[in-house]
Amino acid sequence: MSRQVYIQNQNHPLERPLTAIYCESFFSRLRGFTFRHHLALEEGLILVQERASRLDASIHMLAVFTDLAVFWLDETGSVVDTVRAKAWRLAYIPKRPAKFVLEIHPDRADEFQIGDKVTFTDV
């Protein structure tokens, strides 16, 4: 069973709850939201890299049928970059090294800003 976590923004409390699947394995990160046509407002993914890196934290949107709000976080959980990722685009690479990639519904894109501190707790 996949590990689920609650996502919290320590700088700006979220109006709605947000949970994410914690993806640590290569294959779970590779799959991500591939082949998904719908994403609920309350769900997301955390893609966990072994180390902070720009290249390792890059994402693809191939075979992803919906746009995503994407936030890259460093080892401390601080947001270092953000983008609205468009469906079927080849790749997005963060401007700064990141250890975590948070992918959520695009309507929630304004709920996290560069510099915000994000924490995860087990569901």
The 8 nearest C-alpha neighbors of each residue, nearest first, counted from 0:
[[1, 2, 3, 20, 21, 22, 27, 23],
 [2, 0, 3, 20, 21, 22, 27, 23],
 [1, 3, 21, 20, 0, 4, 121, 22],
 [4, 2, 20, 19, 122, 21, 121, 1],
 [5, 3, 121, 122, 120, 19, 18, 119],
 [4, 6, 18, 120, 119, 122, 17, 121],
 [7, 5, 119, 17, 18, 118, 4, 8],
 [8, 6, 118, 117, 9, 119, 5, 13],
 [7, 9, 117, 10, 11, 12, 116, 13],
 [8, 10, 116, 11, 117, 7, 12, 115],
 [11, 9, 8, 115, 116, 12, 117, 111],
 [10, 12, 8, 9, 13, 110, 111, 115],
 [13, 11, 8, 9, 14, 10, 7, 110],
 [12, 14, 15, 11, 8, 16, 110, 7],
 [13, 15, 12, 16, 110, 11, 17, 107],
 [16, 14, 13, 17, 41, 40, 12, 107],
 [17, 15, 41, 13, 18, 14, 5, 6],
 [18, 16, 41, 6, 42, 5, 15, 19],
 [19, 17, 5, 42, 4, 6, 41, 43],
 [20, 18, 43, 44, 4, 42, 3, 45],
 [19, 21, 3, 44, 2, 22, 45, 4],
 [20, 22, 45, 2, 3, 19, 44, 23],
 [23, 21, 46, 27, 28, 45, 47, 24],
 [24, 22, 47, 21, 46, 25, 28, 27],
 [25, 23, 27, 26, 22, 28, 47, 29],
 [24, 26, 28, 27, 29, 23, 22, 30],
 [25, 27, 29, 28, 24, 30, 31, 23],
 [26, 28, 30, 24, 22, 29, 25, 31],
 [29, 27, 31, 25, 26, 30, 46, 22],
 [30, 28, 26, 27, 31, 25, 33, 58],
 [29, 31, 27, 33, 28, 26, 32, 34],
 [32, 30, 28, 33, 29, 27, 44, 46],
 [31, 33, 35, 63, 30, 34, 44, 60],
 [34, 32, 63, 62, 30, 35, 31, 61],
 [33, 35, 63, 62, 32, 36, 64, 30],
 [36, 34, 32, 33, 37, 64, 63, 38],
 [35, 37, 64, 65, 34, 38, 63, 32],
 [38, 36, 35, 39, 65, 64, 104, 32],
 [37, 39, 104, 40, 42, 36, 35, 65],
 [40, 38, 41, 42, 37, 104, 43, 103],
 [39, 41, 104, 42, 38, 107, 106, 103],
 [40, 42, 17, 39, 16, 18, 43, 15],
 [43, 41, 18, 19, 39, 17, 40, 103],
 [42, 44, 19, 103, 102, 18, 20, 45],
 [43, 45, 19, 20, 102, 101, 21, 46],
 [44, 46, 101, 21, 100, 22, 20, 47],
 [45, 47, 22, 100, 28, 99, 44, 23],
 [48, 46, 99, 23, 22, 45, 98, 100],
 [47, 49, 98, 50, 99, 46, 56, 55],
 [50, 48, 47, 98, 51, 23, 55, 52],
 [51, 49, 48, 98, 52, 97, 74, 55],
 [50, 52, 98, 97, 96, 73, 74, 48],
 [53, 51, 96, 97, 55, 54, 56, 50],
 [52, 54, 96, 56, 93, 55, 95, 97],
 [53, 55, 57, 56, 52, 92, 96, 93],
 [56, 54, 52, 57, 53, 48, 51, 50],
 [57, 55, 53, 54, 52, 97, 58, 98],
 [58, 56, 92, 54, 91, 55, 53, 93],
 [59, 57, 91, 90, 56, 92, 60, 89],
 [60, 58, 90, 89, 61, 91, 88, 57],
 [59, 61, 87, 88, 63, 86, 89, 62],
 [60, 62, 87, 63, 59, 89, 88, 33],
 [61, 63, 33, 34, 87, 64, 60, 86],
 [64, 62, 33, 60, 61, 34, 86, 65],
 [63, 65, 36, 86, 62, 35, 34, 87],
 [66, 64, 86, 63, 36, 67, 37, 85],
 [65, 67, 85, 86, 84, 105, 83, 64],
 [68, 66, 105, 84, 104, 103, 83, 69],
 [67, 69, 105, 83, 108, 103, 102, 104],
 [70, 68, 102, 82, 81, 101, 67, 83],
 [69, 71, 81, 101, 100, 80, 78, 72],
 [70, 72, 100, 80, 97, 78, 79, 99],
 [73, 71, 78, 99, 77, 76, 97, 79],
 [72, 74, 97, 98, 76, 75, 77, 99],
 [75, 73, 76, 98, 51, 72, 97, 99],
 [76, 74, 73, 77, 72, 116, 117, 118],
 [75, 77, 117, 72, 73, 116, 74, 118],
 [78, 76, 116, 72, 115, 73, 114, 75],
 [77, 79, 72, 113, 114, 115, 71, 80],
 [78, 80, 113, 72, 71, 77, 95, 114],
 [81, 79, 71, 78, 113, 93, 70, 94],
 [80, 82, 70, 69, 71, 113, 83, 79],
 [83, 81, 69, 84, 68, 70, 80, 91],
 [82, 84, 68, 67, 69, 85, 105, 66],
 [85, 83, 67, 66, 82, 68, 69, 86],
 [84, 86, 66, 88, 83, 87, 67, 60],
 [85, 87, 66, 65, 64, 63, 60, 88],
 [86, 88, 61, 60, 63, 62, 89, 85],
 [89, 87, 60, 86, 90, 85, 61, 59],
 [88, 90, 59, 60, 61, 87, 91, 58],
 [91, 89, 59, 58, 88, 60, 92, 57],
 [90, 92, 58, 57, 59, 93, 89, 84],
 [91, 93, 57, 53, 94, 90, 54, 58],
 [94, 92, 95, 53, 80, 57, 91, 71],
 [93, 95, 80, 92, 96, 53, 79, 81],
 [94, 96, 93, 53, 79, 97, 80, 52],
 [97, 95, 52, 53, 51, 73, 93, 94],
 [98, 96, 73, 51, 72, 52, 71, 99],
 [97, 99, 51, 48, 73, 50, 74, 72],
 [100, 98, 47, 72, 46, 97, 71, 48],
 [101, 99, 71, 46, 45, 70, 72, 102],
 [100, 102, 45, 70, 69, 44, 71, 99],
 [103, 101, 69, 44, 43, 68, 67, 100],
 [104, 102, 43, 68, 67, 105, 42, 69],
 [103, 105, 67, 106, 40, 107, 68, 38],
 [106, 104, 68, 67, 107, 108, 66, 103],
 [105, 107, 104, 108, 40, 68, 109, 103],
 [108, 106, 105, 109, 110, 104, 68, 103],
 [109, 107, 68, 105, 110, 106, 111, 83],
 [108, 110, 107, 111, 112, 106, 105, 68],
 [109, 111, 107, 108, 13, 112, 11, 8],
 [112, 110, 109, 115, 108, 113, 8, 78],
 [113, 111, 115, 114, 78, 110, 109, 81],
 [114, 112, 78, 79, 115, 80, 111, 81],
 [113, 115, 78, 77, 112, 79, 116, 111],
 [116, 114, 78, 77, 112, 113, 10, 117],
 [115, 117, 77, 9, 76, 8, 10, 114],
 [118, 116, 8, 76, 7, 9, 77, 115],
 [117, 119, 7, 6, 76, 8, 116, 120],
 [120, 118, 6, 5, 4, 7, 121, 117],
 [121, 119, 4, 5, 122, 118, 6, 7],
 [120, 122, 4, 3, 5, 119, 2, 6],
 [121, 4, 3, 5, 120, 18, 2, 119]]
